[in-house]
Amino acid sequence: MRLDKYLKVSRLIKRRTVANEACDNGLVTVNGKPSYEVKEGDQITLRFGVRTVTVEVLSVQETVRQSDAAALYRQIQ
């Protein structure tokens, strides 16, 4: 799955256009690289201003309900 779509589906970033811009600007990396494909076991690092969030991908799904979105990843930092 594309990184910007995963960020939207998992609700890590609210809108796909914002997720796409964050990826293009180098604010999001997968396993330390600016990858666009996400698979289970990957670590995604997001930079929000001075705050950095790292999550591990537990599941990749095309659609998920909002209440189940947090089950797609596990926060590491």
Buried (B, 14 or more C-beta within 10 A) or exposed (E): BBBBBBBBBBBBBEEBEEBBBBBEEEBBBBEEEEBBEBEEEBBBBBBEEEEEBBBEBEEBEEEBEEEEBBEBBEEEE
